Amino acid sequence: MFRHLRTLQQLSRRTLSSTAPRQLENKVPHNQKLFQEDNGVPVHLKGGATDALLYRATMALTVFGCGYVLYTLINAALPKKKD
């Protein structure tokens, strides 16, 4: 039992230590070069397929939302007749 607690204690110390087990690559210069490149692509689409997918999904939700708001406003302005 105490052996398991000691193992957990050592494991928690290792995960919270300040020394990194490996060095991370600095991607900022590469991204700066990619986004500042003048290739005719808008900045919001330079990230690739993911950015294009997010852009299209956002535009579709926006168009759907505007249409639904107009539909709701028309229904509120022109109530149905009671028989």
HTML snippet that shows the backbone in 3Dmol.js (N, CA, C, O; Angstrom):
<script src="https://3Dmol.org/build/3Dmol-min.js"></script>
<div id="view" style="width:600px;height:400px;position:relative"></div>
<script>
const pdb = `
ATOM      1  N   MET A   1       0.826  -1.194   0.000  1.00  0.00           N
ATOM      2  CA  MET A   1       0.000   0.000   0.000  1.00  0.00           C
ATOM      3  C   MET A   1       0.871   1.259   0.000  1.00  0.00           C
ATOM      4  O   MET A   1       0.675   2.163  -0.812  1.00  0.00           O
ATOM      5  N   PHE A   2       1.846   1.300   0.936  1.00  0.00           N
ATOM      6  CA  PHE A   2       2.711   2.478   1.011  1.00  0.00           C
ATOM      7  C   PHE A   2       3.632   2.572  -0.197  1.00  0.00           C
ATOM      8  O   PHE A   2       4.048   3.661  -0.592  1.00  0.00           O
ATOM      9  N   ARG A   3       3.943   1.421  -0.778  1.00  0.00           N
ATOM     10  CA  ARG A   3       4.778   1.412  -1.967  1.00  0.00           C
ATOM     11  C   ARG A   3       4.049   2.104  -3.118  1.00  0.00           C
ATOM     12  O   ARG A   3       4.669   2.832  -3.894  1.00  0.00           O
ATOM     13  N   HIS A   4       2.723   1.882  -3.236  1.00  0.00           N
ATOM     14  CA  HIS A   4       1.929   2.519  -4.286  1.00  0.00           C
ATOM     15  C   HIS A   4       1.839   4.017  -4.067  1.00  0.00           C
ATOM     16  O   HIS A   4       1.902   4.793  -5.021  1.00  0.00           O
ATOM     17  N   LEU A   5       1.693   4.424  -2.822  1.00  0.00           N
ATOM     18  CA  LEU A   5       1.656   5.856  -2.521  1.00  0.00           C
ATOM     19  C   LEU A   5       2.982   6.521  -2.848  1.00  0.00           C
ATOM     20  O   LEU A   5       3.016   7.636  -3.367  1.00  0.00           O
ATOM     21  N   ARG A   6       4.079   5.827  -2.541  1.00  0.00           N
ATOM     22  CA  ARG A   6       5.397   6.379  -2.842  1.00  0.00           C
ATOM     23  C   ARG A   6       5.582   6.501  -4.355  1.00  0.00           C
ATOM     24  O   ARG A   6       6.147   7.483  -4.837  1.00  0.00           O
ATOM     25  N   THR A   7       5.113   5.521  -5.088  1.00  0.00           N
ATOM     26  CA  THR A   7       5.209   5.564  -6.552  1.00  0.00           C
ATOM     27  C   THR A   7       4.399   6.720  -7.107  1.00  0.00           C
ATOM     28  O   THR A   7       4.868   7.435  -7.992  1.00  0.00           O
ATOM     29  N   LEU A   8       3.194   6.912  -6.600  1.00  0.00           N
ATOM     30  CA  LEU A   8       2.372   8.042  -7.047  1.00  0.00           C
ATOM     31  C   LEU A   8       3.028   9.370  -6.707  1.00  0.00           C
ATOM     32  O   LEU A   8       2.960  10.318  -7.489  1.00  0.00           O
ATOM     33  N   GLN A   9       3.660   9.441  -5.548  1.00  0.00           N
ATOM     34  CA  GLN A   9       4.319  10.673  -5.133  1.00  0.00           C
ATOM     35  C   GLN A   9       5.482  10.979  -6.079  1.00  0.00           C
ATOM     36  O   GLN A   9       5.651  12.125  -6.496  1.00  0.00           O
ATOM     37  N   GLN A  10       6.276   9.979  -6.417  1.00  0.00           N
ATOM     38  CA  GLN A  10       7.388  10.190  -7.332  1.00  0.00           C
ATOM     39  C   GLN A  10       6.899  10.564  -8.723  1.00  0.00           C
ATOM     40  O   GLN A  10       7.487  11.418  -9.385  1.00  0.00           O
ATOM     41  N   LEU A  11       5.839   9.932  -9.156  1.00  0.00           N
ATOM     42  CA  LEU A  11       5.285  10.221 -10.470  1.00  0.00           C
ATOM     43  C   LEU A  11       4.767  11.649 -10.541  1.00  0.00           C
ATOM     44  O   LEU A  11       4.979  12.338 -11.539  1.00  0.00           O
ATOM     45  N   SER A  12       4.091  12.097  -9.490  1.00  0.00           N
ATOM     46  CA  SER A  12       3.574  13.462  -9.489  1.00  0.00           C
ATOM     47  C   SER A  12       4.699  14.478  -9.466  1.00  0.00           C
ATOM     48  O   SER A  12       4.575  15.544 -10.069  1.00  0.00           O
ATOM     49  N   ARG A  13       5.788  14.175  -8.789  1.00  0.00           N
ATOM     50  CA  ARG A  13       6.934  15.087  -8.789  1.00  0.00           C
ATOM     51  C   ARG A  13       7.544  15.170 -10.179  1.00  0.00           C
ATOM     52  O   ARG A  13       7.946  16.247 -10.621  1.00  0.00           O
ATOM     53  N   ARG A  14       7.612  14.057 -10.857  1.00  0.00           N
ATOM     54  CA  ARG A  14       8.207  14.052 -12.199  1.00  0.00           C
ATOM     55  C   ARG A  14       7.357  14.832 -13.190  1.00  0.00           C
ATOM     56  O   ARG A  14       7.892  15.534 -14.047  1.00  0.00           O
ATOM     57  N   THR A  15       6.033  14.715 -13.082  1.00  0.00           N
ATOM     58  CA  THR A  15       5.185  15.409 -14.052  1.00  0.00           C
ATOM     59  C   THR A  15       5.129  16.906 -13.784  1.00  0.00           C
ATOM     60  O   THR A  15       4.851  17.685 -14.695  1.00  0.00           O
ATOM     61  N   LEU A  16       5.388  17.319 -12.549  1.00  0.00           N
ATOM     62  CA  LEU A  16       5.338  18.735 -12.220  1.00  0.00           C
ATOM     63  C   LEU A  16       6.712  19.376 -12.168  1.00  0.00           C
ATOM     64  O   LEU A  16       6.831  20.531 -11.759  1.00  0.00           O
ATOM     65  N   SER A  17       7.746  18.665 -12.568  1.00  0.00           N
ATOM     66  CA  SER A  17       9.094  19.217 -12.502  1.00  0.00           C
ATOM     67  C   SER A  17       9.262  20.279 -13.579  1.00  0.00           C
ATOM     68  O   SER A  17       8.499  20.330 -14.544  1.00  0.00           O
ATOM     69  N   SER A  18      10.256  21.111 -13.403  1.00  0.00           N
ATOM     70  CA  SER A  18      10.459  22.226 -14.326  1.00  0.00           C
ATOM     71  C   SER A  18      11.339  21.852 -15.512  1.00  0.00           C
ATOM     72  O   SER A  18      11.481  22.649 -16.439  1.00  0.00           O
ATOM     73  N   THR A  19      11.919  20.685 -15.509  1.00  0.00           N
ATOM     74  CA  THR A  19      12.770  20.283 -16.626  1.00  0.00           C
ATOM     75  C   THR A  19      11.937  19.575 -17.672  1.00  0.00           C
ATOM     76  O   THR A  19      11.192  18.645 -17.366  1.00  0.00           O
ATOM     77  N   ALA A  20      12.067  20.018 -18.889  1.00  0.00           N
ATOM     78  CA  ALA A  20      11.321  19.412 -19.988  1.00  0.00           C
ATOM     79  C   ALA A  20      12.084  18.192 -20.496  1.00  0.00           C
ATOM     80  O   ALA A  20      13.303  18.252 -20.655  1.00  0.00           O
ATOM     81  N   PRO A  21      11.382  17.079 -20.753  1.00  0.00           N
ATOM     82  CA  PRO A  21      12.072  15.896 -21.248  1.00  0.00           C
ATOM     83  C   PRO A  21      12.572  16.056 -22.680  1.00  0.00           C
ATOM     84  O   PRO A  21      13.513  15.371 -23.080  1.00  0.00           O
ATOM     85  N   ARG A  22      11.971  16.935 -23.445  1.00  0.00           N
ATOM     86  CA  ARG A  22      12.419  17.161 -24.819  1.00  0.00           C
ATOM     87  C   ARG A  22      12.173  18.617 -25.175  1.00  0.00           C
ATOM     88  O   ARG A  22      11.288  19.263 -24.614  1.00  0.00           O
ATOM     89  N   GLN A  23      12.943  19.113 -26.090  1.00  0.00           N
ATOM     90  CA  GLN A  23      12.811  20.496 -26.525  1.00  0.00           C
ATOM     91  C   GLN A  23      11.756  20.585 -27.623  1.00  0.00           C
ATOM     92  O   GLN A  23      11.731  19.764 -28.540  1.00  0.00           O
ATOM     93  N   LEU A  24      10.890  21.583 -27.523  1.00  0.00           N
ATOM     94  CA  LEU A  24       9.868  21.786 -28.538  1.00  0.00           C
ATOM     95  C   LEU A  24      10.413  22.677 -29.645  1.00  0.00           C
ATOM     96  O   LEU A  24      11.205  23.587 -29.401  1.00  0.00           O
ATOM     97  N   GLU A  25       9.981  22.402 -30.840  1.00  0.00           N
ATOM     98  CA  GLU A  25      10.429  23.186 -31.984  1.00  0.00           C
ATOM     99  C   GLU A  25       9.669  24.512 -32.019  1.00  0.00           C
ATOM    100  O   GLU A  25       8.457  24.545 -31.804  1.00  0.00           O
ATOM    101  N   ASN A  26      10.377  25.590 -32.286  1.00  0.00           N
ATOM    102  CA  ASN A  26       9.757  26.908 -32.393  1.00  0.00           C
ATOM    103  C   ASN A  26       9.151  27.043 -33.785  1.00  0.00           C
ATOM    104  O   ASN A  26       9.881  27.110 -34.774  1.00  0.00           O
ATOM    105  N   LYS A  27       7.825  27.082 -33.870  1.00  0.00           N
ATOM    106  CA  LYS A  27       7.129  27.126 -35.159  1.00  0.00           C
ATOM    107  C   LYS A  27       6.767  28.542 -35.586  1.00  0.00           C
ATOM    108  O   LYS A  27       6.208  28.734 -36.665  1.00  0.00           O
ATOM    109  N   VAL A  28       7.074  29.524 -34.766  1.00  0.00           N
ATOM    110  CA  VAL A  28       6.671  30.900 -35.062  1.00  0.00           C
ATOM    111  C   VAL A  28       7.301  31.418 -36.353  1.00  0.00           C
ATOM    112  O   VAL A  28       6.573  31.973 -37.175  1.00  0.00           O
ATOM    113  N   PRO A  29       8.619  31.271 -36.586  1.00  0.00           N
ATOM    114  CA  PRO A  29       9.181  31.791 -37.845  1.00  0.00           C
ATOM    115  C   PRO A  29       8.551  31.160 -39.090  1.00  0.00           C
ATOM    116  O   PRO A  29       8.335  31.839 -40.094  1.00  0.00           O
ATOM    117  N   HIS A  30       8.259  29.862 -39.019  1.00  0.00           N
ATOM    118  CA  HIS A  30       7.625  29.194 -40.158  1.00  0.00           C
ATOM    119  C   HIS A  30       6.224  29.763 -40.396  1.00  0.00           C
ATOM    120  O   HIS A  30       5.851  30.036 -41.537  1.00  0.00           O
ATOM    121  N   ASN A  31       5.446  29.942 -39.320  1.00  0.00           N
ATOM    122  CA  ASN A  31       4.093  30.486 -39.467  1.00  0.00           C
ATOM    123  C   ASN A  31       4.113  31.932 -39.936  1.00  0.00           C
ATOM    124  O   ASN A  31       3.254  32.339 -40.718  1.00  0.00           O
ATOM    125  N   GLN A  32       5.085  32.715 -39.468  1.00  0.00           N
ATOM    126  CA  GLN A  32       5.204  34.093 -39.944  1.00  0.00           C
ATOM    127  C   GLN A  32       5.460  34.121 -41.441  1.00  0.00           C
ATOM    128  O   GLN A  32       4.853  34.905 -42.170  1.00  0.00           O
ATOM    129  N   LYS A  33       6.368  33.256 -41.896  1.00  0.00           N
ATOM    130  CA  LYS A  33       6.672  33.196 -43.317  1.00  0.00           C
ATOM    131  C   LYS A  33       5.438  32.788 -44.124  1.00  0.00           C
ATOM    132  O   LYS A  33       5.177  33.341 -45.192  1.00  0.00           O
ATOM    133  N   LEU A  34       4.682  31.816 -43.603  1.00  0.00           N
ATOM    134  CA  LEU A  34       3.490  31.319 -44.290  1.00  0.00           C
ATOM    135  C   LEU A  34       2.417  32.396 -44.396  1.00  0.00           C
ATOM    136  O   LEU A  34       1.833  32.582 -45.463  1.00  0.00           O
ATOM    137  N   PHE A  35       2.153  33.100 -43.310  1.00  0.00           N
ATOM    138  CA  PHE A  35       1.052  34.051 -43.301  1.00  0.00           C
ATOM    139  C   PHE A  35       1.413  35.395 -43.935  1.00  0.00           C
ATOM    140  O   PHE A  35       0.516  36.130 -44.349  1.00  0.00           O
ATOM    141  N   GLN A  36       2.694  35.734 -44.023  1.00  0.00           N
ATOM    142  CA  GLN A  36       3.087  36.999 -44.641  1.00  0.00           C
ATOM    143  C   GLN A  36       3.372  36.866 -46.127  1.00  0.00           C
ATOM    144  O   GLN A  36       3.615  37.867 -46.802  1.00  0.00           O
ATOM    145  N   GLU A  37       3.346  35.669 -46.635  1.00  0.00           N
ATOM    146  CA  GLU A  37       3.599  35.415 -48.044  1.00  0.00           C
ATOM    147  C   GLU A  37       2.478  36.025 -48.891  1.00  0.00           C
ATOM    148  O   GLU A  37       1.299  35.872 -48.572  1.00  0.00           O
ATOM    149  N   ASP A  38       2.851  36.713 -49.966  1.00  0.00           N
ATOM    150  CA  ASP A  38       1.857  37.344 -50.839  1.00  0.00           C
ATOM    151  C   ASP A  38       1.539  36.400 -51.996  1.00  0.00           C
ATOM    152  O   ASP A  38       2.179  36.449 -53.047  1.00  0.00           O
ATOM    153  N   ASN A  39       0.535  35.534 -51.786  1.00  0.00           N
ATOM    154  CA  ASN A  39       0.169  34.575 -52.824  1.00  0.00           C
ATOM    155  C   ASN A  39      -1.290  34.705 -53.249  1.00  0.00           C
ATOM    156  O   ASN A  39      -1.810  33.821 -53.929  1.00  0.00           O
ATOM    157  N   GLY A  40      -1.952  35.781 -52.864  1.00  0.00           N
ATOM    158  CA  GLY A  40      -3.318  36.026 -53.290  1.00  0.00           C
ATOM    159  C   GLY A  40      -4.379  35.314 -52.465  1.00  0.00           C
ATOM    160  O   GLY A  40      -5.569  35.470 -52.737  1.00  0.00           O
ATOM    161  N   VAL A  41      -3.981  34.539 -51.468  1.00  0.00           N
ATOM    162  CA  VAL A  41      -4.930  33.825 -50.618  1.00  0.00           C
ATOM    163  C   VAL A  41      -5.232  34.708 -49.404  1.00  0.00           C
ATOM    164  O   VAL A  41      -4.303  35.227 -48.785  1.00  0.00           O
ATOM    165  N   PRO A  42      -6.503  34.891 -49.050  1.00  0.00           N
ATOM    166  CA  PRO A  42      -6.813  35.685 -47.859  1.00  0.00           C
ATOM    167  C   PRO A  42      -6.193  35.077 -46.604  1.00  0.00           C
ATOM    168  O   PRO A  42      -6.007  33.864 -46.508  1.00  0.00           O
ATOM    169  N   VAL A  43      -5.879  35.942 -45.652  1.00  0.00           N
ATOM    170  CA  VAL A  43      -5.194  35.499 -44.439  1.00  0.00           C
ATOM    171  C   VAL A  43      -6.020  34.454 -43.690  1.00  0.00           C
ATOM    172  O   VAL A  43      -5.453  33.520 -43.124  1.00  0.00           O
ATOM    173  N   HIS A  44      -7.335  34.591 -43.676  1.00  0.00           N
ATOM    174  CA  HIS A  44      -8.161  33.653 -42.919  1.00  0.00           C
ATOM    175  C   HIS A  44      -8.244  32.279 -43.575  1.00  0.00           C
ATOM    176  O   HIS A  44      -8.832  31.363 -43.000  1.00  0.00           O
ATOM    177  N   LEU A  45      -7.672  32.115 -44.760  1.00  0.00           N
ATOM    178  CA  LEU A  45      -7.673  30.811 -45.421  1.00  0.00           C
ATOM    179  C   LEU A  45      -6.269  30.238 -45.626  1.00  0.00           C
ATOM    180  O   LEU A  45      -6.122  29.163 -46.207  1.00  0.00           O
ATOM    181  N   LYS A  46      -5.243  30.942 -45.156  1.00  0.00           N
ATOM    182  CA  LYS A  46      -3.873  30.481 -45.378  1.00  0.00           C
ATOM    183  C   LYS A  46      -3.497  29.282 -44.529  1.00  0.00           C
ATOM    184  O   LYS A  46      -2.458  28.669 -44.774  1.00  0.00           O
ATOM    185  N   GLY A  47      -4.301  28.928 -43.542  1.00  0.00           N
ATOM    186  CA  GLY A  47      -3.994  27.798 -42.675  1.00  0.00           C
ATOM    187  C   GLY A  47      -4.228  26.451 -43.321  1.00  0.00           C
ATOM    188  O   GLY A  47      -3.807  25.431 -42.776  1.00  0.00           O
ATOM    189  N   GLY A  48      -4.882  26.417 -44.455  1.00  0.00           N
ATOM    190  CA  GLY A  48      -5.092  25.148 -45.156  1.00  0.00           C
ATOM    191  C   GLY A  48      -6.542  24.719 -45.154  1.00  0.00           C
ATOM    192  O   GLY A  48      -7.453  25.543 -45.073  1.00  0.00           O
ATOM    193  N   ALA A  49      -6.743  23.410 -45.246  1.00  0.00           N
ATOM    194  CA  ALA A  49      -8.085  22.850 -45.369  1.00  0.00           C
ATOM    195  C   ALA A  49      -8.916  23.060 -44.106  1.00  0.00           C
ATOM    196  O   ALA A  49     -10.131  23.245 -44.184  1.00  0.00           O
ATOM    197  N   THR A  50      -8.278  23.033 -42.964  1.00  0.00           N
ATOM    198  CA  THR A  50      -9.013  23.243 -41.710  1.00  0.00           C
ATOM    199  C   THR A  50      -9.613  24.634 -41.656  1.00  0.00           C
ATOM    200  O   THR A  50     -10.767  24.809 -41.266  1.00  0.00           O
ATOM    201  N   ASP A  51      -8.816  25.634 -42.053  1.00  0.00           N
ATOM    202  CA  ASP A  51      -9.328  27.002 -42.062  1.00  0.00           C
ATOM    203  C   ASP A  51     -10.473  27.158 -43.058  1.00  0.00           C
ATOM    204  O   ASP A  51     -11.456  27.841 -42.772  1.00  0.00           O
ATOM    205  N   ALA A  52     -10.350  26.533 -44.219  1.00  0.00           N
ATOM    206  CA  ALA A  52     -11.411  26.613 -45.219  1.00  0.00           C
ATOM    207  C   ALA A  52     -12.693  25.964 -44.698  1.00  0.00           C
ATOM    208  O   ALA A  52     -13.787  26.490 -44.901  1.00  0.00           O
ATOM    209  N   LEU A  53     -12.555  24.829 -44.030  1.00  0.00           N
ATOM    210  CA  LEU A  53     -13.720  24.140 -43.476  1.00  0.00           C
ATOM    211  C   LEU A  53     -14.385  24.985 -42.385  1.00  0.00           C
ATOM    212  O   LEU A  53     -15.608  25.115 -42.360  1.00  0.00           O
ATOM    213  N   LEU A  54     -13.590  25.550 -41.497  1.00  0.00           N
ATOM    214  CA  LEU A  54     -14.141  26.408 -40.448  1.00  0.00           C
ATOM    215  C   LEU A  54     -14.811  27.647 -41.038  1.00  0.00           C
ATOM    216  O   LEU A  54     -15.863  28.070 -40.557  1.00  0.00           O
ATOM    217  N   TYR A  55     -14.214  28.229 -42.072  1.00  0.00           N
ATOM    218  CA  TYR A  55     -14.792  29.401 -42.719  1.00  0.00           C
ATOM    219  C   TYR A  55     -16.143  29.062 -43.344  1.00  0.00           C
ATOM    220  O   TYR A  55     -17.110  29.808 -43.186  1.00  0.00           O
ATOM    221  N   ARG A  56     -16.207  27.941 -44.051  1.00  0.00           N
ATOM    222  CA  ARG A  56     -17.471  27.559 -44.700  1.00  0.00           C
ATOM    223  C   ARG A  56     -18.549  27.204 -43.685  1.00  0.00           C
ATOM    224  O   ARG A  56     -19.720  27.532 -43.879  1.00  0.00           O
ATOM    225  N   ALA A  57     -18.163  26.538 -42.611  1.00  0.00           N
ATOM    226  CA  ALA A  57     -19.136  26.203 -41.571  1.00  0.00           C
ATOM    227  C   ALA A  57     -19.664  27.475 -40.905  1.00  0.00           C
ATOM    228  O   ALA A  57     -20.858  27.584 -40.627  1.00  0.00           O
ATOM    229  N   THR A  58     -18.779  28.427 -40.651  1.00  0.00           N
ATOM    230  CA  THR A  58     -19.201  29.688 -40.052  1.00  0.00           C
ATOM    231  C   THR A  58     -20.148  30.445 -40.975  1.00  0.00           C
ATOM    232  O   THR A  58     -21.159  30.984 -40.526  1.00  0.00           O
ATOM    233  N   MET A  59     -19.823  30.486 -42.256  1.00  0.00           N
ATOM    234  CA  MET A  59     -20.686  31.186 -43.200  1.00  0.00           C
ATOM    235  C   MET A  59     -22.038  30.492 -43.336  1.00  0.00           C
ATOM    236  O   MET A  59     -23.064  31.165 -43.431  1.00  0.00           O
ATOM    237  N   ALA A  60     -22.059  29.166 -43.349  1.00  0.00           N
ATOM    238  CA  ALA A  60     -23.323  28.434 -43.449  1.00  0.00           C
ATOM    239  C   ALA A  60     -24.198  28.691 -42.218  1.00  0.00           C
ATOM    240  O   ALA A  60     -25.402  28.917 -42.346  1.00  0.00           O
ATOM    241  N   LEU A  61     -23.596  28.657 -41.032  1.00  0.00           N
ATOM    242  CA  LEU A  61     -24.360  28.943 -39.812  1.00  0.00           C
ATOM    243  C   LEU A  61     -24.871  30.378 -39.788  1.00  0.00           C
ATOM    244  O   LEU A  61     -25.975  30.639 -39.311  1.00  0.00           O
ATOM    245  N   THR A  62     -24.075  31.302 -40.298  1.00  0.00           N
ATOM    246  CA  THR A  62     -24.489  32.696 -40.346  1.00  0.00           C
ATOM    247  C   THR A  62     -25.678  32.890 -41.282  1.00  0.00           C
ATOM    248  O   THR A  62     -26.647  33.566 -40.934  1.00  0.00           O
ATOM    249  N   VAL A  63     -25.599  32.293 -42.471  1.00  0.00           N
ATOM    250  CA  VAL A  63     -26.698  32.416 -43.435  1.00  0.00           C
ATOM    251  C   VAL A  63     -27.960  31.746 -42.883  1.00  0.00           C
ATOM    252  O   VAL A  63     -29.051  32.308 -42.983  1.00  0.00           O
ATOM    253  N   PHE A  64     -27.820  30.557 -42.305  1.00  0.00           N
ATOM    254  CA  PHE A  64     -28.959  29.872 -41.713  1.00  0.00           C
ATOM    255  C   PHE A  64     -29.560  30.699 -40.572  1.00  0.00           C
ATOM    256  O   PHE A  64     -30.782  30.807 -40.462  1.00  0.00           O
ATOM    257  N   GLY A  65     -28.717  31.276 -39.735  1.00  0.00           N
ATOM    258  CA  GLY A  65     -29.193  32.090 -38.616  1.00  0.00           C
ATOM    259  C   GLY A  65     -29.933  33.330 -39.093  1.00  0.00           C
ATOM    260  O   GLY A  65     -30.978  33.680 -38.544  1.00  0.00           O
ATOM    261  N   CYS A  66     -29.403  33.991 -40.104  1.00  0.00           N
ATOM    262  CA  CYS A  66     -30.092  35.180 -40.641  1.00  0.00           C
ATOM    263  C   CYS A  66     -31.441  34.802 -41.247  1.00  0.00           C
ATOM    264  O   CYS A  66     -32.434  35.504 -41.051  1.00  0.00           O
ATOM    265  N   GLY A  67     -31.473  33.703 -41.975  1.00  0.00           N
ATOM    266  CA  GLY A  67     -32.735  33.252 -42.552  1.00  0.00           C
ATOM    267  C   GLY A  67     -33.757  32.908 -41.485  1.00  0.00           C
ATOM    268  O   GLY A  67     -34.934  33.240 -41.624  1.00  0.00           O
ATOM    269  N   TYR A  68     -33.324  32.249 -40.427  1.00  0.00           N
ATOM    270  CA  TYR A  68     -34.236  31.881 -39.346  1.00  0.00           C
ATOM    271  C   TYR A  68     -34.751  33.114 -38.606  1.00  0.00           C
ATOM    272  O   TYR A  68     -35.916  33.156 -38.211  1.00  0.00           O
ATOM    273  N   VAL A  69     -33.899  34.109 -38.419  1.00  0.00           N
ATOM    274  CA  VAL A  69     -34.337  35.360 -37.778  1.00  0.00           C
ATOM    275  C   VAL A  69     -35.378  36.053 -38.634  1.00  0.00           C
ATOM    276  O   VAL A  69     -36.390  36.524 -38.114  1.00  0.00           O
ATOM    277  N   LEU A  70     -35.147  36.124 -39.945  1.00  0.00           N
ATOM    278  CA  LEU A  70     -36.139  36.744 -40.835  1.00  0.00           C
ATOM    279  C   LEU A  70     -37.460  35.974 -40.814  1.00  0.00           C
ATOM    280  O   LEU A  70     -38.530  36.580 -40.773  1.00  0.00           O
ATOM    281  N   TYR A  71     -37.390  34.653 -40.841  1.00  0.00           N
ATOM    282  CA  TYR A  71     -38.596  33.829 -40.778  1.00  0.00           C
ATOM    283  C   TYR A  71     -39.371  34.099 -39.486  1.00  0.00           C
ATOM    284  O   TYR A  71     -40.593  34.244 -39.513  1.00  0.00           O
ATOM    285  N   THR A  72     -38.666  34.165 -38.365  1.00  0.00           N
ATOM    286  CA  THR A  72     -39.312  34.408 -37.077  1.00  0.00           C
ATOM    287  C   THR A  72     -39.919  35.797 -37.017  1.00  0.00           C
ATOM    288  O   THR A  72     -41.017  35.970 -36.487  1.00  0.00           O
ATOM    289  N   LEU A  73     -39.220  36.790 -37.553  1.00  0.00           N
ATOM    290  CA  LEU A  73     -39.754  38.159 -37.559  1.00  0.00           C
ATOM    291  C   LEU A  73     -41.005  38.264 -38.438  1.00  0.00           C
ATOM    292  O   LEU A  73     -41.960  38.953 -38.079  1.00  0.00           O
ATOM    293  N   ILE A  74     -41.002  37.593 -39.568  1.00  0.00           N
ATOM    294  CA  ILE A  74     -42.178  37.619 -40.443  1.00  0.00           C
ATOM    295  C   ILE A  74     -43.356  36.930 -39.763  1.00  0.00           C
ATOM    296  O   ILE A  74     -44.485  37.414 -39.843  1.00  0.00           O
ATOM    297  N   ASN A  75     -43.105  35.805 -39.096  1.00  0.00           N
ATOM    298  CA  ASN A  75     -44.183  35.121 -38.370  1.00  0.00           C
ATOM    299  C   ASN A  75     -44.720  35.987 -37.231  1.00  0.00           C
ATOM    300  O   ASN A  75     -45.919  35.963 -36.955  1.00  0.00           O
ATOM    301  N   ALA A  76     -43.862  36.741 -36.576  1.00  0.00           N
ATOM    302  CA  ALA A  76     -44.308  37.601 -35.480  1.00  0.00           C
ATOM    303  C   ALA A  76     -45.078  38.809 -36.012  1.00  0.00           C
ATOM    304  O   ALA A  76     -46.030  39.266 -35.378  1.00  0.00           O
ATOM    305  N   ALA A  77     -44.673  39.326 -37.171  1.00  0.00           N
ATOM    306  CA  ALA A  77     -45.331  40.505 -37.729  1.00  0.00           C
ATOM    307  C   ALA A  77     -46.663  40.163 -38.399  1.00  0.00           C
ATOM    308  O   ALA A  77     -47.574  40.991 -38.417  1.00  0.00           O
ATOM    309  N   LEU A  78     -46.782  38.976 -38.938  1.00  0.00           N
ATOM    310  CA  LEU A  78     -47.990  38.557 -39.614  1.00  0.00           C
ATOM    311  C   LEU A  78     -48.560  37.320 -38.925  1.00  0.00           C
ATOM    312  O   LEU A  78     -48.369  36.203 -39.406  1.00  0.00           O
ATOM    313  N   PRO A  79     -49.249  37.503 -37.820  1.00  0.00           N
ATOM    314  CA  PRO A  79     -49.787  36.328 -37.106  1.00  0.00           C
ATOM    315  C   PRO A  79     -50.860  35.621 -37.933  1.00  0.00           C
ATOM    316  O   PRO A  79     -51.524  36.232 -38.770  1.00  0.00           O
ATOM    317  N   LYS A  80     -51.014  34.336 -37.682  1.00  0.00           N
ATOM    318  CA  LYS A  80     -52.000  33.544 -38.406  1.00  0.00           C
ATOM    319  C   LYS A  80     -53.406  33.895 -37.915  1.00  0.00           C
ATOM    320  O   LYS A  80     -53.607  34.224 -36.745  1.00  0.00           O
ATOM    321  N   LYS A  81     -54.364  33.820 -38.825  1.00  0.00           N
ATOM    322  CA  LYS A  81     -55.747  34.111 -38.464  1.00  0.00           C
ATOM    323  C   LYS A  81     -56.335  32.958 -37.673  1.00  0.00           C
ATOM    324  O   LYS A  81     -56.053  31.790 -37.944  1.00  0.00           O
ATOM    325  N   LYS A  82     -57.168  33.307 -36.679  1.00  0.00           N
ATOM    326  CA  LYS A  82     -57.866  32.270 -35.935  1.00  0.00           C
ATOM    327  C   LYS A  82     -59.165  31.959 -36.644  1.00  0.00           C
ATOM    328  O   LYS A  82     -59.842  32.873 -37.115  1.00  0.00           O
ATOM    329  N   ASP A  83     -59.522  30.716 -36.730  1.00  0.00           N
ATOM    330  CA  ASP A  83     -60.778  30.333 -37.406  1.00  0.00           C
ATOM    331  C   ASP A  83     -61.946  30.394 -36.482  1.00  0.00           C
ATOM    332  O   ASP A  83     -63.071  30.104 -36.889  1.00  0.00           O
TER     333      ASP A  83
END
`;
const viewer = $3Dmol.createViewer("view");
viewer.addModel(pdb, "pdb");
viewer.setStyle({}, {cartoon: {color: "spectrum"}});
viewer.zoomTo();
viewer.render();
</script>
